[in-house]
Amino acid sequence: MKKQCWMIFVLFLLLGCATPGQKFINISYTADHEKTQTGVMGLAPFKDNRTDRNGGYVGYRLLMDRSQETYFVQGMNLANTLNTSVGDYFRQTGFEVIPMAAWKLSPDGVKGSIGGFEQIVAGQINKFECRAKKNGPTTDMVLEIDLTLFIGKQTNGDQLKTIPISLTLERTEMTFTPEKLERFVNQSMEEVLKKALQQ
């Protein structure tokens, strides 16, 4: 009888911790690395091109009863959050980062906006979604990222560099928590930015 009660209690805990509805995570760039750059960088607002998603949407976790938890970024604005993360990346490399107005994503746009900045940056979110699903005793997490970053420089002419970032990352966890999802997203973003923006 005690064994049955214990099993029921454990089952209650497992099911009770998984409740459908909205959940929130923090996305931030916290990696620390050597400062190798100098100068002033202008950072324009990012644009969220995901027309089928709420601006704060990050992903979902499918529960065993086929209901789901839906995850959003704190502040409900993924474009602003990723804009801050990119700015933090460049600060870590040594730049002074200053917010600037949106600029036309073309060489002419670089020429018209570069004043006072060594470089200018803008970005677009094309897709960003993390999906988690229980698979037997483990939980599989898949993160799809599709971003486009634009960097303008004024060196021997007005140069515009377009950096497409499109990849799918996977991780398996024995147990699932929102903190593990948050860690997965943040570590993935740190890896993505380092690889895409190293100069």
Rosetta constraint file for C-alpha pairs under 8 A:
AtomPair CA 1 CA 5 HARMONIC 6.25 0.50
AtomPair CA 2 CA 6 HARMONIC 6.13 0.50
AtomPair CA 3 CA 7 HARMONIC 6.24 0.50
AtomPair CA 4 CA 8 HARMONIC 6.21 0.50
AtomPair CA 5 CA 9 HARMONIC 6.14 0.50
AtomPair CA 6 CA 10 HARMONIC 6.23 0.50
AtomPair CA 7 CA 11 HARMONIC 6.13 0.50
AtomPair CA 8 CA 12 HARMONIC 6.07 0.50
AtomPair CA 9 CA 13 HARMONIC 6.33 0.50
AtomPair CA 10 CA 14 HARMONIC 6.26 0.50
AtomPair CA 11 CA 15 HARMONIC 6.13 0.50
AtomPair CA 12 CA 16 HARMONIC 5.63 0.50
AtomPair CA 13 CA 17 HARMONIC 6.08 0.50
AtomPair CA 14 CA 18 HARMONIC 6.99 0.50
AtomPair CA 15 CA 19 HARMONIC 7.70 0.50
AtomPair CA 18 CA 63 HARMONIC 7.09 0.50
AtomPair CA 19 CA 68 HARMONIC 7.82 0.50
AtomPair CA 19 CA 69 HARMONIC 6.89 0.50
AtomPair CA 20 CA 63 HARMONIC 7.69 0.50
AtomPair CA 20 CA 67 HARMONIC 6.07 0.50
AtomPair CA 20 CA 68 HARMONIC 5.00 0.50
AtomPair CA 20 CA 69 HARMONIC 4.49 0.50
AtomPair CA 20 CA 70 HARMONIC 7.54 0.50
AtomPair CA 21 CA 68 HARMONIC 6.87 0.50
AtomPair CA 21 CA 69 HARMONIC 4.91 0.50
AtomPair CA 21 CA 70 HARMONIC 5.98 0.50
AtomPair CA 22 CA 69 HARMONIC 5.94 0.50
AtomPair CA 22 CA 70 HARMONIC 4.91 0.50
AtomPair CA 22 CA 71 HARMONIC 5.91 0.50
AtomPair CA 22 CA 72 HARMONIC 7.23 0.50
AtomPair CA 23 CA 69 HARMONIC 6.71 0.50
AtomPair CA 23 CA 70 HARMONIC 5.99 0.50
AtomPair CA 23 CA 71 HARMONIC 4.77 0.50
AtomPair CA 23 CA 72 HARMONIC 6.22 0.50
AtomPair CA 23 CA 178 HARMONIC 7.92 0.50
AtomPair CA 24 CA 71 HARMONIC 5.47 0.50
AtomPair CA 24 CA 72 HARMONIC 4.86 0.50
AtomPair CA 24 CA 73 HARMONIC 5.48 0.50
AtomPair CA 24 CA 74 HARMONIC 5.68 0.50
AtomPair CA 25 CA 71 HARMONIC 7.07 0.50
AtomPair CA 25 CA 72 HARMONIC 6.41 0.50
AtomPair CA 25 CA 73 HARMONIC 5.14 0.50
AtomPair CA 25 CA 74 HARMONIC 5.77 0.50
AtomPair CA 25 CA 178 HARMONIC 7.09 0.50
AtomPair CA 25 CA 179 HARMONIC 7.63 0.50
AtomPair CA 25 CA 182 HARMONIC 5.75 0.50
AtomPair CA 26 CA 73 HARMONIC 5.83 0.50
AtomPair CA 26 CA 74 HARMONIC 5.53 0.50
AtomPair CA 26 CA 182 HARMONIC 6.54 0.50
AtomPair CA 27 CA 73 HARMONIC 6.76 0.50
AtomPair CA 27 CA 74 HARMONIC 7.79 0.50
AtomPair CA 27 CA 81 HARMONIC 6.80 0.50
AtomPair CA 27 CA 82 HARMONIC 7.79 0.50
AtomPair CA 27 CA 85 HARMONIC 7.89 0.50
AtomPair CA 27 CA 182 HARMONIC 6.93 0.50
AtomPair CA 27 CA 185 HARMONIC 7.17 0.50
AtomPair CA 27 CA 186 HARMONIC 5.82 0.50
AtomPair CA 28 CA 81 HARMONIC 7.31 0.50
AtomPair CA 28 CA 82 HARMONIC 7.78 0.50
AtomPair CA 28 CA 84 HARMONIC 7.64 0.50
AtomPair CA 28 CA 85 HARMONIC 5.54 0.50
AtomPair CA 28 CA 186 HARMONIC 6.29 0.50
AtomPair CA 29 CA 85 HARMONIC 4.94 0.50
AtomPair CA 29 CA 86 HARMONIC 7.64 0.50
AtomPair CA 29 CA 88 HARMONIC 6.25 0.50
AtomPair CA 29 CA 89 HARMONIC 6.67 0.50
AtomPair CA 29 CA 186 HARMONIC 6.80 0.50
AtomPair CA 29 CA 189 HARMONIC 7.48 0.50
AtomPair CA 29 CA 190 HARMONIC 6.22 0.50
AtomPair CA 30 CA 88 HARMONIC 7.86 0.50
AtomPair CA 30 CA 190 HARMONIC 7.87 0.50
AtomPair CA 31 CA 89 HARMONIC 7.93 0.50
AtomPair CA 31 CA 190 HARMONIC 6.83 0.50
AtomPair CA 32 CA 92 HARMONIC 6.53 0.50
AtomPair CA 33 CA 92 HARMONIC 6.31 0.50
AtomPair CA 33 CA 93 HARMONIC 6.96 0.50
AtomPair CA 34 CA 92 HARMONIC 7.22 0.50
AtomPair CA 34 CA 93 HARMONIC 6.34 0.50
AtomPair CA 35 CA 92 HARMONIC 6.12 0.50
AtomPair CA 35 CA 93 HARMONIC 4.23 0.50
AtomPair CA 35 CA 94 HARMONIC 4.62 0.50
AtomPair CA 36 CA 93 HARMONIC 5.53 0.50
AtomPair CA 36 CA 94 HARMONIC 6.09 0.50
AtomPair CA 37 CA 93 HARMONIC 5.58 0.50
AtomPair CA 37 CA 94 HARMONIC 4.84 0.50
AtomPair CA 37 CA 95 HARMONIC 6.03 0.50
AtomPair CA 38 CA 93 HARMONIC 7.97 0.50
AtomPair CA 38 CA 94 HARMONIC 5.33 0.50
AtomPair CA 38 CA 95 HARMONIC 5.04 0.50
AtomPair CA 38 CA 96 HARMONIC 7.54 0.50
AtomPair CA 39 CA 94 HARMONIC 7.70 0.50
AtomPair CA 39 CA 95 HARMONIC 5.31 0.50
AtomPair CA 39 CA 96 HARMONIC 6.23 0.50
AtomPair CA 39 CA 117 HARMONIC 7.56 0.50
AtomPair CA 39 CA 118 HARMONIC 6.09 0.50
AtomPair CA 40 CA 95 HARMONIC 5.68 0.50
AtomPair CA 40 CA 96 HARMONIC 4.75 0.50
AtomPair CA 40 CA 97 HARMONIC 5.97 0.50
AtomPair CA 40 CA 98 HARMONIC 7.27 0.50
AtomPair CA 40 CA 116 HARMONIC 7.60 0.50
AtomPair CA 40 CA 117 HARMONIC 5.20 0.50
AtomPair CA 40 CA 118 HARMONIC 5.67 0.50
AtomPair CA 40 CA 119 HARMONIC 7.07 0.50
AtomPair CA 41 CA 95 HARMONIC 6.32 0.50
AtomPair CA 41 CA 96 HARMONIC 6.05 0.50
AtomPair CA 41 CA 97 HARMONIC 4.83 0.50
AtomPair CA 41 CA 98 HARMONIC 6.16 0.50
AtomPair CA 41 CA 117 HARMONIC 5.35 0.50
AtomPair CA 41 CA 118 HARMONIC 5.93 0.50
AtomPair CA 41 CA 119 HARMONIC 4.98 0.50
AtomPair CA 41 CA 120 HARMONIC 5.51 0.50
AtomPair CA 41 CA 121 HARMONIC 7.46 0.50
AtomPair CA 42 CA 97 HARMONIC 5.96 0.50
AtomPair CA 42 CA 98 HARMONIC 5.05 0.50
AtomPair CA 42 CA 99 HARMONIC 5.71 0.50
AtomPair CA 42 CA 100 HARMONIC 5.56 0.50
AtomPair CA 42 CA 117 HARMONIC 6.01 0.50
AtomPair CA 42 CA 119 HARMONIC 6.36 0.50
AtomPair CA 42 CA 120 HARMONIC 4.47 0.50
AtomPair CA 42 CA 121 HARMONIC 6.18 0.50
AtomPair CA 43 CA 83 HARMONIC 7.85 0.50
AtomPair CA 43 CA 87 HARMONIC 6.95 0.50
AtomPair CA 43 CA 97 HARMONIC 6.64 0.50
AtomPair CA 43 CA 98 HARMONIC 6.02 0.50
AtomPair CA 43 CA 99 HARMONIC 4.82 0.50
AtomPair CA 43 CA 100 HARMONIC 5.52 0.50
AtomPair CA 43 CA 101 HARMONIC 7.99 0.50
AtomPair CA 43 CA 120 HARMONIC 5.89 0.50
AtomPair CA 43 CA 121 HARMONIC 4.96 0.50
AtomPair CA 43 CA 122 HARMONIC 6.23 0.50
AtomPair CA 44 CA 99 HARMONIC 5.97 0.50
AtomPair CA 44 CA 100 HARMONIC 4.94 0.50
AtomPair CA 44 CA 101 HARMONIC 5.41 0.50
AtomPair CA 44 CA 102 HARMONIC 5.04 0.50
AtomPair CA 44 CA 103 HARMONIC 7.19 0.50
AtomPair CA 44 CA 120 HARMONIC 7.50 0.50
AtomPair CA 44 CA 121 HARMONIC 6.05 0.50
AtomPair CA 44 CA 122 HARMONIC 5.05 0.50
AtomPair CA 44 CA 123 HARMONIC 7.84 0.50
AtomPair CA 45 CA 79 HARMONIC 7.67 0.50
AtomPair CA 45 CA 80 HARMONIC 7.04 0.50
AtomPair CA 45 CA 83 HARMONIC 6.58 0.50
AtomPair CA 45 CA 99 HARMONIC 7.80 0.50
AtomPair CA 45 CA 100 HARMONIC 7.58 0.50
AtomPair CA 45 CA 101 HARMONIC 7.03 0.50
AtomPair CA 45 CA 102 HARMONIC 6.11 0.50
AtomPair CA 45 CA 122 HARMONIC 6.48 0.50
AtomPair CA 45 CA 123 HARMONIC 7.42 0.50
AtomPair CA 46 CA 79 HARMONIC 5.30 0.50
AtomPair CA 46 CA 80 HARMONIC 6.57 0.50
AtomPair CA 46 CA 82 HARMONIC 7.65 0.50
AtomPair CA 46 CA 83 HARMONIC 5.80 0.50
AtomPair CA 46 CA 122 HARMONIC 5.93 0.50
AtomPair CA 46 CA 123 HARMONIC 4.75 0.50
AtomPair CA 46 CA 124 HARMONIC 5.52 0.50
AtomPair CA 46 CA 125 HARMONIC 7.52 0.50
AtomPair CA 47 CA 79 HARMONIC 6.03 0.50
AtomPair CA 47 CA 123 HARMONIC 6.38 0.50
AtomPair CA 47 CA 124 HARMONIC 4.70 0.50
AtomPair CA 47 CA 125 HARMONIC 6.23 0.50
AtomPair CA 48 CA 55 HARMONIC 7.10 0.50
AtomPair CA 48 CA 78 HARMONIC 7.67 0.50
AtomPair CA 48 CA 79 HARMONIC 5.66 0.50
AtomPair CA 48 CA 124 HARMONIC 5.82 0.50
AtomPair CA 48 CA 125 HARMONIC 4.75 0.50
AtomPair CA 48 CA 126 HARMONIC 6.82 0.50
AtomPair CA 49 CA 124 HARMONIC 6.65 0.50
AtomPair CA 49 CA 125 HARMONIC 5.56 0.50
AtomPair CA 49 CA 126 HARMONIC 5.20 0.50
AtomPair CA 49 CA 127 HARMONIC 7.72 0.50
AtomPair CA 50 CA 54 HARMONIC 7.98 0.50
AtomPair CA 50 CA 55 HARMONIC 7.84 0.50
AtomPair CA 50 CA 125 HARMONIC 6.90 0.50
AtomPair CA 50 CA 126 HARMONIC 5.78 0.50
AtomPair CA 50 CA 127 HARMONIC 6.24 0.50
AtomPair CA 53 CA 57 HARMONIC 6.35 0.50
AtomPair CA 55 CA 76 HARMONIC 6.27 0.50
AtomPair CA 55 CA 77 HARMONIC 5.19 0.50
AtomPair CA 55 CA 78 HARMONIC 5.97 0.50
AtomPair CA 55 CA 79 HARMONIC 7.40 0.50
AtomPair CA 56 CA 72 HARMONIC 5.12 0.50
AtomPair CA 56 CA 73 HARMONIC 5.36 0.50
AtomPair CA 56 CA 74 HARMONIC 7.63 0.50
AtomPair CA 56 CA 75 HARMONIC 7.27 0.50
AtomPair CA 56 CA 76 HARMONIC 3.79 0.50
AtomPair CA 56 CA 77 HARMONIC 4.46 0.50
AtomPair CA 56 CA 78 HARMONIC 5.05 0.50
AtomPair CA 57 CA 70 HARMONIC 7.84 0.50
AtomPair CA 57 CA 71 HARMONIC 6.28 0.50
AtomPair CA 57 CA 72 HARMONIC 4.49 0.50
AtomPair CA 57 CA 73 HARMONIC 6.56 0.50
AtomPair CA 57 CA 76 HARMONIC 7.28 0.50
AtomPair CA 57 CA 78 HARMONIC 7.21 0.50
AtomPair CA 57 CA 129 HARMONIC 7.74 0.50
AtomPair CA 58 CA 70 HARMONIC 7.91 0.50
AtomPair CA 58 CA 71 HARMONIC 5.43 0.50
AtomPair CA 58 CA 72 HARMONIC 4.97 0.50
AtomPair CA 58 CA 73 HARMONIC 6.28 0.50
AtomPair CA 58 CA 78 HARMONIC 7.74 0.50
AtomPair CA 58 CA 128 HARMONIC 6.52 0.50
AtomPair CA 58 CA 129 HARMONIC 5.24 0.50
AtomPair CA 58 CA 130 HARMONIC 6.18 0.50
AtomPair CA 59 CA 70 HARMONIC 6.03 0.50
AtomPair CA 59 CA 71 HARMONIC 5.11 0.50
AtomPair CA 59 CA 72 HARMONIC 7.00 0.50
AtomPair CA 59 CA 128 HARMONIC 7.93 0.50
AtomPair CA 59 CA 129 HARMONIC 4.79 0.50
AtomPair CA 59 CA 130 HARMONIC 4.43 0.50
AtomPair CA 59 CA 131 HARMONIC 5.59 0.50
AtomPair CA 60 CA 68 HARMONIC 6.53 0.50
AtomPair CA 60 CA 69 HARMONIC 5.47 0.50
AtomPair CA 60 CA 70 HARMONIC 4.32 0.50
AtomPair CA 60 CA 71 HARMONIC 5.42 0.50
AtomPair CA 60 CA 130 HARMONIC 6.48 0.50
AtomPair CA 60 CA 131 HARMONIC 5.22 0.50
AtomPair CA 60 CA 132 HARMONIC 6.30 0.50
AtomPair CA 61 CA 68 HARMONIC 5.46 0.50
AtomPair CA 61 CA 69 HARMONIC 5.11 0.50
AtomPair CA 61 CA 70 HARMONIC 6.54 0.50
AtomPair CA 61 CA 71 HARMONIC 7.86 0.50
AtomPair CA 61 CA 131 HARMONIC 5.87 0.50
AtomPair CA 61 CA 132 HARMONIC 4.43 0.50
AtomPair CA 61 CA 133 HARMONIC 5.79 0.50
AtomPair CA 62 CA 66 HARMONIC 5.98 0.50
AtomPair CA 62 CA 67 HARMONIC 6.19 0.50
AtomPair CA 62 CA 68 HARMONIC 4.51 0.50
AtomPair CA 62 CA 69 HARMONIC 6.65 0.50
AtomPair CA 62 CA 131 HARMONIC 7.81 0.50
AtomPair CA 62 CA 132 HARMONIC 6.24 0.50
AtomPair CA 62 CA 133 HARMONIC 5.10 0.50
AtomPair CA 62 CA 134 HARMONIC 7.24 0.50
AtomPair CA 63 CA 67 HARMONIC 5.42 0.50
AtomPair CA 63 CA 68 HARMONIC 5.29 0.50
AtomPair CA 63 CA 69 HARMONIC 7.38 0.50
AtomPair CA 63 CA 133 HARMONIC 6.97 0.50
AtomPair CA 63 CA 134 HARMONIC 7.10 0.50
AtomPair CA 64 CA 134 HARMONIC 7.16 0.50
AtomPair CA 72 CA 76 HARMONIC 6.37 0.50
AtomPair CA 73 CA 77 HARMONIC 6.79 0.50
AtomPair CA 73 CA 78 HARMONIC 6.30 0.50
AtomPair CA 73 CA 81 HARMONIC 7.92 0.50
AtomPair CA 77 CA 81 HARMONIC 6.37 0.50
AtomPair CA 78 CA 82 HARMONIC 6.08 0.50
AtomPair CA 79 CA 83 HARMONIC 6.04 0.50
AtomPair CA 79 CA 124 HARMONIC 7.87 0.50
AtomPair CA 79 CA 125 HARMONIC 7.07 0.50
AtomPair CA 80 CA 84 HARMONIC 6.21 0.50
AtomPair CA 81 CA 85 HARMONIC 6.34 0.50
AtomPair CA 82 CA 86 HARMONIC 6.17 0.50
AtomPair CA 83 CA 87 HARMONIC 6.24 0.50
AtomPair CA 83 CA 123 HARMONIC 7.54 0.50
AtomPair CA 84 CA 88 HARMONIC 6.09 0.50
AtomPair CA 85 CA 89 HARMONIC 6.22 0.50
AtomPair CA 86 CA 90 HARMONIC 6.46 0.50
AtomPair CA 86 CA 193 HARMONIC 7.36 0.50
AtomPair CA 87 CA 91 HARMONIC 6.21 0.50
AtomPair CA 87 CA 97 HARMONIC 6.36 0.50
AtomPair CA 88 CA 92 HARMONIC 6.17 0.50
AtomPair CA 89 CA 93 HARMONIC 6.56 0.50
AtomPair CA 89 CA 193 HARMONIC 7.44 0.50
AtomPair CA 89 CA 194 HARMONIC 7.98 0.50
AtomPair CA 90 CA 94 HARMONIC 6.52 0.50
AtomPair CA 90 CA 95 HARMONIC 5.67 0.50
AtomPair CA 90 CA 96 HARMONIC 7.88 0.50
AtomPair CA 90 CA 97 HARMONIC 7.17 0.50
AtomPair CA 91 CA 95 HARMONIC 4.95 0.50
AtomPair CA 91 CA 96 HARMONIC 6.08 0.50
AtomPair CA 91 CA 97 HARMONIC 6.38 0.50
AtomPair CA 102 CA 122 HARMONIC 7.52 0.50
AtomPair CA 103 CA 109 HARMONIC 5.84 0.50
AtomPair CA 103 CA 110 HARMONIC 7.37 0.50
AtomPair CA 103 CA 113 HARMONIC 6.48 0.50
AtomPair CA 103 CA 122 HARMONIC 7.89 0.50
AtomPair CA 104 CA 108 HARMONIC 7.45 0.50
AtomPair CA 104 CA 109 HARMONIC 4.32 0.50
AtomPair CA 104 CA 110 HARMONIC 7.24 0.50
AtomPair CA 105 CA 109 HARMONIC 5.73 0.50
AtomPair CA 105 CA 110 HARMONIC 7.25 0.50
AtomPair CA 105 CA 150 HARMONIC 7.24 0.50
AtomPair CA 105 CA 160 HARMONIC 7.79 0.50
AtomPair CA 106 CA 110 HARMONIC 6.32 0.50
AtomPair CA 106 CA 160 HARMONIC 6.51 0.50
AtomPair CA 107 CA 111 HARMONIC 6.27 0.50
AtomPair CA 107 CA 152 HARMONIC 7.69 0.50
AtomPair CA 107 CA 158 HARMONIC 5.59 0.50
AtomPair CA 107 CA 159 HARMONIC 5.92 0.50
AtomPair CA 107 CA 160 HARMONIC 5.61 0.50
AtomPair CA 108 CA 112 HARMONIC 6.20 0.50
AtomPair CA 108 CA 158 HARMONIC 7.46 0.50
AtomPair CA 109 CA 113 HARMONIC 6.15 0.50
AtomPair CA 110 CA 114 HARMONIC 5.63 0.50
AtomPair CA 110 CA 120 HARMONIC 7.66 0.50
AtomPair CA 110 CA 152 HARMONIC 5.51 0.50
AtomPair CA 110 CA 153 HARMONIC 7.09 0.50
AtomPair CA 110 CA 154 HARMONIC 7.57 0.50
AtomPair CA 110 CA 158 HARMONIC 6.13 0.50
AtomPair CA 110 CA 159 HARMONIC 7.18 0.50
AtomPair CA 110 CA 160 HARMONIC 6.89 0.50
AtomPair CA 111 CA 154 HARMONIC 7.29 0.50
AtomPair CA 111 CA 158 HARMONIC 5.73 0.50
AtomPair CA 113 CA 120 HARMONIC 7.93 0.50
AtomPair CA 114 CA 118 HARMONIC 7.21 0.50
AtomPair CA 114 CA 119 HARMONIC 6.89 0.50
AtomPair CA 114 CA 120 HARMONIC 6.63 0.50
AtomPair CA 114 CA 152 HARMONIC 7.59 0.50
AtomPair CA 114 CA 153 HARMONIC 7.37 0.50
AtomPair CA 114 CA 154 HARMONIC 6.93 0.50
AtomPair CA 118 CA 153 HARMONIC 6.38 0.50
AtomPair CA 118 CA 154 HARMONIC 6.94 0.50
AtomPair CA 119 CA 151 HARMONIC 6.72 0.50
AtomPair CA 119 CA 152 HARMONIC 5.48 0.50
AtomPair CA 119 CA 153 HARMONIC 4.83 0.50
AtomPair CA 119 CA 154 HARMONIC 7.26 0.50
AtomPair CA 120 CA 151 HARMONIC 5.63 0.50
AtomPair CA 120 CA 152 HARMONIC 5.03 0.50
AtomPair CA 120 CA 153 HARMONIC 6.78 0.50
AtomPair CA 121 CA 149 HARMONIC 7.22 0.50
AtomPair CA 121 CA 150 HARMONIC 5.54 0.50
AtomPair CA 121 CA 151 HARMONIC 4.60 0.50
AtomPair CA 121 CA 152 HARMONIC 6.41 0.50
AtomPair CA 122 CA 149 HARMONIC 5.93 0.50
AtomPair CA 122 CA 150 HARMONIC 5.14 0.50
AtomPair CA 122 CA 151 HARMONIC 6.73 0.50
AtomPair CA 123 CA 147 HARMONIC 7.18 0.50
AtomPair CA 123 CA 148 HARMONIC 5.60 0.50
AtomPair CA 123 CA 149 HARMONIC 4.33 0.50
AtomPair CA 123 CA 150 HARMONIC 5.93 0.50
AtomPair CA 124 CA 147 HARMONIC 5.74 0.50
AtomPair CA 124 CA 148 HARMONIC 5.18 0.50
AtomPair CA 124 CA 149 HARMONIC 6.49 0.50
AtomPair CA 125 CA 146 HARMONIC 6.48 0.50
AtomPair CA 125 CA 147 HARMONIC 4.77 0.50
AtomPair CA 125 CA 148 HARMONIC 6.67 0.50
AtomPair CA 126 CA 146 HARMONIC 5.28 0.50
AtomPair CA 126 CA 147 HARMONIC 5.54 0.50
AtomPair CA 126 CA 148 HARMONIC 7.46 0.50
AtomPair CA 127 CA 144 HARMONIC 7.00 0.50
AtomPair CA 127 CA 145 HARMONIC 5.71 0.50
AtomPair CA 127 CA 146 HARMONIC 4.77 0.50
AtomPair CA 127 CA 147 HARMONIC 6.85 0.50
AtomPair CA 128 CA 143 HARMONIC 7.45 0.50
AtomPair CA 128 CA 144 HARMONIC 5.64 0.50
AtomPair CA 128 CA 145 HARMONIC 4.74 0.50
AtomPair CA 128 CA 146 HARMONIC 6.27 0.50
AtomPair CA 129 CA 143 HARMONIC 5.76 0.50
AtomPair CA 129 CA 144 HARMONIC 5.35 0.50
AtomPair CA 129 CA 145 HARMONIC 6.83 0.50
AtomPair CA 130 CA 141 HARMONIC 6.85 0.50
AtomPair CA 130 CA 142 HARMONIC 5.51 0.50
AtomPair CA 130 CA 143 HARMONIC 4.17 0.50
AtomPair CA 130 CA 144 HARMONIC 6.29 0.50
AtomPair CA 130 CA 185 HARMONIC 7.90 0.50
AtomPair CA 131 CA 141 HARMONIC 5.62 0.50
AtomPair CA 131 CA 142 HARMONIC 5.23 0.50
AtomPair CA 131 CA 143 HARMONIC 6.44 0.50
AtomPair CA 132 CA 139 HARMONIC 6.61 0.50
AtomPair CA 132 CA 140 HARMONIC 5.57 0.50
AtomPair CA 132 CA 141 HARMONIC 4.32 0.50
AtomPair CA 132 CA 142 HARMONIC 6.45 0.50
AtomPair CA 133 CA 139 HARMONIC 5.51 0.50
AtomPair CA 133 CA 140 HARMONIC 5.43 0.50
AtomPair CA 133 CA 141 HARMONIC 6.65 0.50
AtomPair CA 134 CA 138 HARMONIC 5.89 0.50
AtomPair CA 134 CA 139 HARMONIC 4.18 0.50
AtomPair CA 134 CA 140 HARMONIC 6.24 0.50
AtomPair CA 135 CA 139 HARMONIC 5.47 0.50
AtomPair CA 135 CA 140 HARMONIC 6.56 0.50
AtomPair CA 137 CA 174 HARMONIC 6.54 0.50
AtomPair CA 137 CA 175 HARMONIC 7.92 0.50
AtomPair CA 138 CA 172 HARMONIC 6.64 0.50
AtomPair CA 138 CA 173 HARMONIC 5.69 0.50
AtomPair CA 138 CA 174 HARMONIC 4.44 0.50
AtomPair CA 138 CA 175 HARMONIC 6.22 0.50
AtomPair CA 139 CA 172 HARMONIC 5.65 0.50
AtomPair CA 139 CA 173 HARMONIC 5.27 0.50
AtomPair CA 139 CA 174 HARMONIC 6.23 0.50
AtomPair CA 139 CA 175 HARMONIC 6.48 0.50
AtomPair CA 139 CA 176 HARMONIC 6.34 0.50
AtomPair CA 140 CA 170 HARMONIC 7.32 0.50
AtomPair CA 140 CA 171 HARMONIC 6.02 0.50
AtomPair CA 140 CA 172 HARMONIC 4.52 0.50
AtomPair CA 140 CA 173 HARMONIC 6.54 0.50
AtomPair CA 141 CA 170 HARMONIC 5.65 0.50
AtomPair CA 141 CA 171 HARMONIC 5.20 0.50
AtomPair CA 141 CA 172 HARMONIC 6.06 0.50
AtomPair CA 141 CA 173 HARMONIC 7.89 0.50
AtomPair CA 141 CA 181 HARMONIC 7.86 0.50
AtomPair CA 142 CA 168 HARMONIC 6.90 0.50
AtomPair CA 142 CA 169 HARMONIC 5.73 0.50
AtomPair CA 142 CA 170 HARMONIC 4.51 0.50
AtomPair CA 142 CA 171 HARMONIC 6.59 0.50
AtomPair CA 143 CA 168 HARMONIC 5.65 0.50
AtomPair CA 143 CA 169 HARMONIC 5.14 0.50
AtomPair CA 143 CA 170 HARMONIC 6.35 0.50
AtomPair CA 143 CA 185 HARMONIC 7.41 0.50
AtomPair CA 144 CA 166 HARMONIC 7.67 0.50
AtomPair CA 144 CA 167 HARMONIC 6.07 0.50
AtomPair CA 144 CA 168 HARMONIC 4.54 0.50
AtomPair CA 144 CA 169 HARMONIC 6.55 0.50
AtomPair CA 145 CA 165 HARMONIC 7.16 0.50
AtomPair CA 145 CA 166 HARMONIC 5.60 0.50
AtomPair CA 145 CA 167 HARMONIC 5.59 0.50
AtomPair CA 145 CA 168 HARMONIC 6.40 0.50
AtomPair CA 146 CA 164 HARMONIC 7.54 0.50
AtomPair CA 146 CA 165 HARMONIC 5.47 0.50
AtomPair CA 146 CA 166 HARMONIC 4.27 0.50
AtomPair CA 146 CA 167 HARMONIC 6.66 0.50
AtomPair CA 147 CA 164 HARMONIC 6.06 0.50
AtomPair CA 147 CA 165 HARMONIC 5.01 0.50
AtomPair CA 147 CA 166 HARMONIC 6.44 0.50
AtomPair CA 148 CA 162 HARMONIC 6.99 0.50
AtomPair CA 148 CA 163 HARMONIC 5.67 0.50
AtomPair CA 148 CA 164 HARMONIC 4.50 0.50
AtomPair CA 148 CA 165 HARMONIC 5.95 0.50
AtomPair CA 149 CA 162 HARMONIC 5.94 0.50
AtomPair CA 149 CA 163 HARMONIC 5.00 0.50
AtomPair CA 149 CA 164 HARMONIC 6.40 0.50
AtomPair CA 149 CA 165 HARMONIC 7.82 0.50
AtomPair CA 150 CA 160 HARMONIC 6.87 0.50
AtomPair CA 150 CA 161 HARMONIC 5.72 0.50
AtomPair CA 150 CA 162 HARMONIC 4.72 0.50
AtomPair CA 150 CA 163 HARMONIC 6.19 0.50
AtomPair CA 151 CA 160 HARMONIC 5.79 0.50
AtomPair CA 151 CA 161 HARMONIC 5.11 0.50
AtomPair CA 151 CA 162 HARMONIC 6.59 0.50
AtomPair CA 152 CA 158 HARMONIC 7.23 0.50
AtomPair CA 152 CA 159 HARMONIC 5.63 0.50
AtomPair CA 152 CA 160 HARMONIC 4.51 0.50
AtomPair CA 152 CA 161 HARMONIC 6.26 0.50
AtomPair CA 153 CA 158 HARMONIC 6.02 0.50
AtomPair CA 153 CA 159 HARMONIC 5.17 0.50
AtomPair CA 153 CA 160 HARMONIC 6.53 0.50
AtomPair CA 154 CA 158 HARMONIC 4.69 0.50
AtomPair CA 154 CA 159 HARMONIC 6.16 0.50
AtomPair CA 155 CA 159 HARMONIC 7.04 0.50
AtomPair CA 163 CA 196 HARMONIC 7.13 0.50
AtomPair CA 165 CA 192 HARMONIC 7.83 0.50
AtomPair CA 165 CA 196 HARMONIC 7.26 0.50
AtomPair CA 169 CA 188 HARMONIC 7.51 0.50
AtomPair CA 171 CA 184 HARMONIC 7.73 0.50
AtomPair CA 176 CA 180 HARMONIC 6.51 0.50
AtomPair CA 176 CA 181 HARMONIC 7.59 0.50
AtomPair CA 177 CA 181 HARMONIC 6.58 0.50
AtomPair CA 178 CA 182 HARMONIC 6.10 0.50
AtomPair CA 179 CA 183 HARMONIC 6.07 0.50
AtomPair CA 180 CA 184 HARMONIC 6.08 0.50
AtomPair CA 181 CA 185 HARMONIC 6.27 0.50
AtomPair CA 182 CA 186 HARMONIC 6.16 0.50
AtomPair CA 183 CA 187 HARMONIC 5.95 0.50
AtomPair CA 184 CA 188 HARMONIC 6.03 0.50
AtomPair CA 185 CA 189 HARMONIC 6.15 0.50
AtomPair CA 186 CA 190 HARMONIC 6.19 0.50
AtomPair CA 187 CA 191 HARMONIC 6.24 0.50
AtomPair CA 188 CA 192 HARMONIC 6.09 0.50
AtomPair CA 189 CA 193 HARMONIC 6.05 0.50
AtomPair CA 190 CA 194 HARMONIC 6.15 0.50
AtomPair CA 191 CA 195 HARMONIC 6.27 0.50
AtomPair CA 192 CA 196 HARMONIC 6.02 0.50
AtomPair CA 193 CA 197 HARMONIC 5.67 0.50
AtomPair CA 193 CA 198 HARMONIC 7.89 0.50
AtomPair CA 194 CA 198 HARMONIC 5.67 0.50
